[in-house]
């Protein structure tokens, strides 16, 4: 969870340095406090929210949540 929070914060600050957490939340179609709560580790996103954030930042859900890209089993 901590790693997810850090990745989300780094993505937001790197790609949108002047955009607030509230605006980022709204652009992802989430509650205005969602990104703030995720970055602080106060809440865990459900699958729909995780997908919305990943789509917004154009990263995979797997990378956003686990820090690695999906790998197929042999």
HUJOJO-V55763 format. One line per field, one symbol per residue. phi: phi as a letter, one per 20 degrees, with the letter a starting at -180 (. if undefined). A space follows every 50 residues. Layout:
phi = ???
This chain:
phi = .ffggfffffffffecgdeffffggffemdggegfgfffemebdfegfff ffffffelcfffffednbefcfff
